[in-house]
Amino acid sequence: MRESRAHPSVPMADTAVEAHGWLKWLEVVVVTGLFLGSGFWLRPQDPLHVENTFAWPVLAPLLIGLRYGFFPALMSGLLVLLVAGWQYEIAMVSTYPWGWAAGILACSLLAGEFRDYWERQLERSRAVNDYSLQRLEEFTRNFYLMKVSHDRLEQQLAGSSGSLREALRRLYGELSQTQADGLNGERASLMLRVLARYGQLQTAALLPVSGQQVGPEPLATIGDFREVPASDPLIHYALQERTLVSVQTEFRKHLKKLDTELLVVIPLISSGGELVALCAVKSLPFFSFQNRTLRLLAILSGHLADMLCQRDETVDGSHEWQNLCFQARRAARDAEQFDLPSVLLRLQVEEQDLATLQERMTGLLRGLDVIAVDRQAGAPCVVLLMPLTDELGLAGYLHRLELDIRESTGRSLWAFAVKQTLVLRQEEQVSGWLLREDGASD
């Protein structure tokens, strides 16, 4: 029954539109005829009020024009003029009142044009209003979409302490305060707190590794971490692949067969390839269990392993030079594995200019930059490592250094320094460049 009543609605709407059109012209005839008929009834001797002080029949086309516009007003005015012509022909009056007819027609057309003008203005205002409403609706939808996205982003980054650069800066600042060498309980606890801070870990432990064997007892724990057997499939796979593994990635297809309580296992591997520990994670917030957080944890774990192995490296030169070589290898490893940009800058100068250049470069250092003097071969050089910096950042640094030296000494940097740069992409590049095996300058 409802369907049978729904279909006739469209013809009814069309009929209403047609009826409105017919009613308009019917109203034109009726109103005009009413004013003309009243004139014949009230003033038979002068029904069109030609000789009266006011031409009352003009009200008919005037009202029609104000209501329907120019063309209906024109038709109403012509109807009045036709009746006037018929009346004068019957009365056999030779002189037609042309002034009176012109006034009737002028008032009709002016009223119709006035109405059409304001109708166009109204339509324009409606179009602008409809467009504004449409834009407002689009803006409202986009606003609520952005609000939902912002809420999800807040939940996703809740408790986050900052960027990778800030994380590494805090990491080196906190671990440099420990005096003991190697991996012990104090350093393990500090390292696990750093990982928990930036990964939002809730239940985790740091497990020592000797060779390919995991120690029986964790060195540090967070939350209610119970013992995990060394035969756990995630631990076994992390030892085998020597990379971060999780149930979200490598074991997604075999999740039903996976017998583990862990979510993520992060190996701590130094830039020299030494596996020193494993971070086993049992629980973390849902919004932190994503590639961005896991990538950050993998990078931090590599730097943690480097800090444990740094004092065991044998590199000729000062302590600052050894530290720069070690950090350069780690930056190259990060560039190769995680596509993180880093650059090396070498400025070769004469001995009398070395102190000035080192002082000005040290004043422009950022939090992660490492600077050292190399005197091993030929003229002395100041070498600068800029982690997490691309070629554009290097160009900005050189521009600031040039301005600083020019203001302090009145000399141009390139008048006494020879520049060499290296964009880190592979770990094999670093050793040869630091040993000046490639003497090309740019």
C-alpha positions in Angstrom: 0.0 0.0 0.0 2.8 2.4 0.8 4.5 1.8 -2.5 1.3 2.4 -4.5 0.9 5.7 -2.8 4.5 6.8 -3.3 4.6 6.8 -7.1 1.8 9.3 -7.8 3.7 12.0 -5.8 5.8 13.0 -8.8 2.9 13.7 -11.2 1.1 15.6 -8.4 4.1 17.9 -8.1 4.2 18.5 -11.8 0.4 19.2 -11.8 0.9 21.7 -9.0 3.6 23.6 -11.0 1.3 23.7 -14.1 -1.6 24.8 -12.0 0.5 27.6 -10.5 1.3 28.8 -14.1 -2.3 28.7 -15.1 -3.4 30.5 -11.9 -0.9 33.3 -12.7 -2.4 34.1 -16.0 -5.9 33.6 -14.7 -5.1 36.1 -11.9 -3.8 38.5 -14.6 -7.1 38.4 -16.5 -9.3 38.4 -13.4 -7.5 41.4 -11.7 -7.4 43.4 -14.9 -11.0 42.6 -15.6 -12.0 43.5 -12.1 -10.6 47.0 -12.3 -12.0 47.5 -15.8 -15.4 46.2 -14.8 -15.5 48.4 -11.7 -14.9 51.4 -14.0 -17.7 50.5 -16.3 -20.0 50.0 -13.3 -19.1 53.1 -11.3 -18.5 55.5 -14.2 -20.3 54.4 -17.3 -19.7 57.8 -19.0 -15.9 57.5 -18.5 -15.1 53.9 -17.4 -11.3 54.2 -18.1 -11.0 57.5 -16.1 -9.4 59.2 -19.0 -10.8 62.6 -18.0 -10.5 62.0 -14.2 -7.7 63.3 -12.1 -6.2 59.8 -11.7 -6.2 56.9 -14.1 -7.5 54.2 -11.7 -7.2 51.3 -14.2 -3.4 51.6 -14.0 -3.6 49.8 -10.6 -4.3 46.5 -12.3 -1.0 46.2 -14.3 0.8 47.9 -11.4 -0.3 45.2 -9.0 0.3 42.4 -11.6 3.8 43.8 -12.3 4.7 43.9 -8.6 3.5 40.4 -8.1 4.6 38.5 -11.3 7.1 40.7 -13.1 7.7 42.4 -16.4 5.9 40.2 -19.0 2.6 39.6 -17.0 2.5 43.4 -16.3 3.0 44.1 -20.1 0.1 41.7 -20.9 -2.1 43.4 -18.3 -1.3 46.8 -19.6 -1.9 45.8 -23.2 -5.3 44.3 -22.1 -6.2 47.7 -20.6 -5.1 49.5 -23.8 -7.1 47.1 -26.0 -10.2 47.7 -23.9 -9.6 51.4 -24.2 -9.3 51.1 -28.0 -12.5 49.1 -28.2 -14.3 51.6 -26.0 -13.2 54.5 -28.1 -14.1 52.7 -31.3 -17.7 52.2 -30.0 -17.9 55.8 -28.9 -16.7 56.8 -32.3 -14.1 59.2 -30.8 -11.5 60.1 -33.3 -8.8 61.2 -30.8 -7.2 58.3 -28.9 -5.7 59.3 -25.5 -2.1 58.5 -26.3 -0.7 60.2 -23.3 -3.0 58.3 -21.0 -2.0 55.0 -22.8 1.7 55.8 -22.5 1.3 56.5 -18.8 -0.5 53.2 -18.3 2.1 51.2 -20.2 5.0 53.0 -18.5 3.7 52.3 -14.9 3.1 48.7 -15.8 6.6 48.1 -17.3 8.4 50.0 -14.4 6.6 48.0 -11.8 7.4 44.7 -13.6 11.0 45.7 -14.1 11.3 46.7 -10.4 9.9 43.3 -9.4 12.2 41.4 -11.8 15.3 43.3 -10.6 14.7 42.4 -7.0 13.8 38.9 -7.9 17.3 38.6 -9.5 18.9 40.1 -6.4 17.0 37.6 -4.3 18.0 34.7 -6.5 21.6 35.8 -6.3 21.4 36.1 -2.5 19.9 32.6 -2.4 22.7 31.2 -4.6 25.3 32.8 -2.3 23.5 31.5 0.7 23.3 28.0 -0.7 26.9 28.0 -1.6 27.8 29.3 1.9 25.7 26.5 3.4 27.4 23.9 1.3 30.8 25.2 2.3 29.7 25.3 5.9 28.6 21.7 5.7 31.9 20.7 4.1 33.8 22.6 6.7 31.7 21.0 9.5 32.4 17.5 8.1 36.1 18.3 7.7 36.2 19.8 11.2 34.7 16.7 12.9 37.0 14.5 10.8 40.0 16.5 11.9 38.8 16.4 15.5 38.5 12.6 15.4 41.9 12.4 13.8 43.3 14.7 16.5 41.8 12.7 19.3 43.3 9.5 17.8 46.6 11.2 17.4 46.5 12.4 21.1 45.8 8.8 22.2 48.5 7.5 19.9 51.1 9.9 21.2 49.9 10.1 24.8 52.9 10.3 27.0 55.4 10.7 24.2 58.4 12.8 25.3 59.6 14.2 22.1 61.4 13.5 18.8 64.2 11.1 18.0 66.7 13.8 18.3 65.5 14.6 21.9 65.4 10.9 22.8 69.0 10.3 21.7 70.2 13.5 23.5 68.6 12.4 26.7 69.9 8.8 26.2 73.5 9.9 26.0 73.1 12.4 28.8 71.7 9.9 31.3 73.9 6.9 30.4 77.1 9.1 30.5 76.5 9.5 34.2 77.1 5.8 35.0 80.7 4.9 35.8 80.6 1.1 35.6 81.7 -0.7 32.4 79.8 -3.3 30.6 76.2 -4.4 31.2 75.3 -4.6 34.8 72.1 -4.1 36.9 72.5 -0.4 37.2 73.0 0.3 33.5 70.4 -2.3 32.5 67.8 -0.6 34.7 68.6 2.8 33.3 68.5 1.5 29.7 65.1 -0.2 30.3 63.7 3.0 31.7 64.8 4.9 28.6 63.1 2.3 26.3 60.0 2.3 28.5 59.8 6.1 28.4 59.8 6.4 24.6 58.0 3.1 23.8 55.4 3.3 26.6 56.4 -0.2 27.7 54.3 -1.5 30.6 55.7 -4.9 31.2 59.2 -5.7 29.9 62.6 -7.0 30.9 66.2 -6.7 29.7 67.8 -10.1 29.2 71.6 -10.6 28.9 72.9 -12.5 25.9 76.2 -14.4 25.8 77.0 -15.8 22.3 73.6 -17.1 21.2 72.4 -18.0 24.7 70.0 -15.9 26.8 70.8 -15.5 30.5 68.5 -17.3 32.9 67.7 -14.2 34.9 66.7 -10.7 33.6 69.0 -7.8 34.6 66.1 -5.4 34.9 62.3 -5.5 34.7 59.4 -3.2 34.5 55.9 -4.2 35.6 54.9 -7.7 36.6 57.3 -9.5 34.3 57.4 -13.3 34.9 60.1 -15.5 33.7 60.1 -16.4 30.0 61.8 -19.6 28.7 64.7 -19.2 26.4 62.9 -21.4 23.9 60.2 -18.8 23.4 59.7 -18.5 19.6 60.0 -14.7 19.5 63.3 -14.9 21.4 64.5 -17.7 19.2 63.6 -15.7 16.0 65.2 -12.5 17.3 68.5 -14.4 18.0 68.3 -16.0 14.6 67.5 -12.9 12.5 69.3 -10.4 14.8 66.5 -7.8 14.3 63.4 -6.5 16.0 60.5 -9.0 15.8 56.9 -8.8 17.0 53.7 -10.8 16.7 52.4 -7.9 14.5 54.9 -8.5 11.7 56.8 -11.7 11.2 54.4 -14.0 12.9 51.1 -12.5 11.8 50.4 -15.5 9.4 51.2 -18.0 12.1 49.5 -16.3 15.1 47.3 -19.3 15.9 50.3 -21.6 16.1 52.4 -19.1 18.1 52.9 -20.1 21.7 54.3 -17.0 23.4 53.5 -14.4 26.0 55.6 -11.7 24.4 54.6 -9.0 22.0 58.0 -7.6 20.9 61.6 -8.7 21.3 64.3 -6.0 20.6 67.9 -7.1 20.2 70.6 -4.6 21.4 73.2 -4.9 18.6 76.2 -2.6 18.4 77.5 -1.0 15.3 80.2 -3.6 15.4 77.6 -6.4 15.1 77.8 -7.6 18.8 74.6 -8.7 20.4 74.7 -7.8 24.0 71.1 -8.1 25.3 67.5 -8.6 24.4 64.5 -6.4 25.5 61.5 -8.6 25.8 58.1 -6.8 26.0 55.0 -8.4 27.3 52.6 -5.5 27.3 52.4 -1.9 25.9 49.5 0.4 25.0 47.5 -0.4 21.9 48.3 2.9 20.2 52.0 2.4 20.8 52.1 -1.0 19.1 52.8 0.4 15.6 55.7 0.7 13.2 56.7 4.2 14.3 57.2 3.2 17.9 58.9 -0.1 17.1 61.3 1.7 14.7 62.2 4.2 17.5 62.8 1.4 19.9 65.1 -0.4 17.4 67.2 2.8 16.9 67.5 3.5 20.6 68.5 -0.1 21.2 71.3 0.2 18.7 72.6 3.3 20.5 72.3 1.6 23.8 74.4 -1.3 22.6 77.0 1.1 21.2 77.4 2.8 24.6 78.0 -0.6 26.2 80.7 -1.6 23.6 82.2 1.8 23.1 85.0 1.5 25.7 86.1 -1.8 24.2 86.8 -0.3 20.8 90.5 0.2 19.9 90.8 3.3 17.8 94.0 5.4 17.6 93.8 9.0 18.7 92.3 11.1 21.4 89.2 10.2 23.3 87.1 12.7 21.3 88.4 11.2 18.0 87.5 7.7 19.2 84.1 8.8 20.2 83.5 10.5 16.8 84.6 7.4 14.9 82.3 5.2 17.0 79.3 7.6 16.6 80.0 7.9 12.9 79.7 4.1 12.4 76.5 4.1 14.4 75.1 7.0 12.3 76.1 5.1 9.1 74.4 2.0 10.4 71.2 3.9 11.1 71.3 5.5 7.6 71.7 2.0 6.1 69.0 0.3 8.1 66.5 3.0 8.9 67.2 5.6 6.2 68.1 8.3 8.8 70.2 11.1 7.2 73.6 12.0 8.7 76.6 13.9 7.3 80.4 14.2 8.1 82.2 17.4 7.6 86.0 17.8 7.5 87.7 21.2 7.4 91.5 21.1 6.9 93.4 24.1 8.1 96.9 25.2 9.0 98.1 24.8 12.6 97.8 28.6 13.4 94.1 28.6 12.4 93.1 25.4 14.1 92.2 26.8 17.5 90.0 29.6 16.1 88.1 27.2 13.8 87.6 24.7 16.6 86.3 27.3 18.9 83.8 28.8 16.4 82.6 25.3 15.4 82.2 24.3 19.0 80.0 27.3 19.7 77.6 26.3 16.9 77.3 22.6 18.1 73.8 21.1 18.5 72.8 18.5 21.0 73.9 15.4 19.0 76.8 16.8 17.0 80.2 15.4 17.7 83.4 17.3 17.0 87.0 16.2 17.1 90.5 17.2 15.8 92.4 14.7 13.6 96.2 15.1 13.5 97.0 11.6 12.3 98.0 12.5 8.7 99.1 15.7 7.0 97.6 19.0 8.0 95.3 19.1 11.1 91.6 18.8 10.5 88.5 19.6 12.4 85.9 16.8 11.8 82.2 17.2 12.6 79.6 14.5 12.7 76.0 15.8 12.3 73.5 13.0 13.0 69.9 13.3 11.8 71.0 16.0 9.3 70.7 16.0 5.6 72.6 18.0 3.0 70.3 21.0 3.4 71.0 21.1 7.1 74.7 20.9 6.4 74.5 23.9 4.0 72.7 25.9 6.7 75.4 25.1 9.2 78.2 26.1 6.8 76.4 29.4 6.1 76.1 30.1 9.8 79.8 29.1 10.4 80.9 31.4 7.6 79.0 34.4 9.0 80.3 33.7 12.5 83.9 33.5 11.4 83.6 36.6 9.2 82.1 38.6 12.1 84.7 37.4 14.7 87.9 37.4 12.6 87.0 39.5 9.5 88.2 36.6 7.2 86.3 34.3 5.0 86.2 30.7 6.1 87.2 29.4 2.6 90.3 31.6 2.6 92.0 29.3 5.0 90.0 26.0 5.1 89.5 23.2 2.7 86.1 21.4 2.9 85.3 17.8 2.5 81.8 16.3 3.2 80.3 12.8 3.2 76.7 11.9 3.2 76.4 8.7 5.2 74.6 5.9 3.4 76.6 2.7 4.1 78.8 1.7 7.1 81.7 0.8 4.8 82.1 4.4 3.7 83.0 5.7 7.1 86.3 4.1 7.9 88.0 5.0 4.6 86.8 8.6 4.8 87.9 9.1 8.4 91.4 7.7 7.5 91.6 10.2 4.6 91.8 7.5 2.0 89.7 9.7 -0.3 91.5 13.0 -0.5 89.0 14.7 -2.8 87.6 18.0 -1.6 84.4 19.8 -2.5 
